[in-house]
Amino acid sequence: FSISYMSVPEDGMLDDYEPPPEETPEEKAARRDACIECIAVAGEVLDLRGKQIGACGYVHEIAAAVAQRDATVVNLTDNDLTDESASILVKALRRPLKLNLSHNNVGLDGMVGLSLGGSGHDGGPVLAQLRGLTSLDLSANQIENDVMGPLLEALQPLPLTHLNMSNNTLGFEGASALAAHIRGNPHFPLSCLDLSFNGIGDEGAHIIIGALQKQPYSCLTELDLSYNGITAQGVDTLLEAVKQTQAITCLNVMDDGLDSVVTDALNHKVQAHQSLQPAAPLLDSTTHDTAKVAISLEAKPMRLISAHLELFSEAAWNGVWEMQAQGGCVPAGNCAFQCNLLGLRADTRYAVRLRVRYAGGVSCSPVLIFSTHPQAASPTAQTA
């Protein structure tokens, strides 16, 4: 083998680090133009990764270009965005279903605009206006523990199923805020939550699982608590608690060789729960104020207690449509249901999913997104 050496100046001191030179106004304008050109040709997927939008000084111009598009998947990773600049861009989005804001700096100022209110169209939090959002990535944003509670409240009206909060500094206080939110919201909508690299520790992990134990209707099936300083003793206790939690099917506590501790114990539980997941609802038809949704339930080995269709609108949580009352076993073969959703708003996008409760657990289907038709114009009287 060979060894390479780093040369050292004769005075024994390394040269001082010199940061890259600041961009000239012309270079910043060129970056803006390139970004706007990328937006102009985007379709349903708007990928602006690494464009350094926050540093170029033209956030409002870029937001104006974004507002002209109707992208459903938006990636703003690594753009040097603060809470203010991120709020401007997010406010310009029309109807995103998936939003990635990872590797920015939105947590430096407490996420005042994004999660605390005052910057949205209605004076509320900017994130709360993204009515159809199902996936949000806020990883690596220097988000601290005091933001978790207001953030979850801002996201509560949304049909959000995936939230990535990894690589922040939530700590035990952030875990406590999450646990309090779970306990206070029976219809906690998340199915996948990533809290890795947050310094939560044994106590924080247990308080989250404890809250989930008390919410039998929670849909949270995948929870990532890896690299949070959870000890071997903490994992043993955590495993016993997870066994009493109906929804959890995938728990990651990888940390200093602890990755395989819970794998075997949860394997049977994972397989059993996955077999319970119902298929996504199918849209039959829509008008300006109604929608017909078809549901198919396969025969399951466990007794069906109830099945409910949950509907989110662009305005807020819109209630629960009951599909079947208590009792009975699912007959052999498929069970078909049809639900007529009445009194909907015209030209509005809705998210709907099926929540099924069996004797051994709760499971949710994937989300179906649909839009009602615009209201037909009233005929005008003709004059002679």
ABEGO torsion letter per residue (X at the ends): XBBBBBBBBAAGBBBBBBBBBBBBAAAAAAAAAAAAAAAAABBABBBABGAGAAAAGAAAAAAAAAAABABABBBABGAGBBAAAAAAAAAABABBABBBABGBAAAAAGGAAAAAEGABAAGBBAAAABAABABBBABGAGBBAAAAAAAAAAAAABABABBBABGBBAEAAAAAAAAAAAAABAABABABBBABGAGAEAAAAAAAAAAAAABAABABABBBABGAGBBAAAAAAAAAAAAABAABABBBABBGGAAAAAAAAAAAAAAAAAAABBBBBBBABBBAABBBBBBBBBBBABBBABBBBBBBBAABBAEBBBABBBEEBBBBEBBBBBBBBBGBBBGBBBBBBBBBBBAAEBBBBBBBBBBBBBBBBBBBBBBX
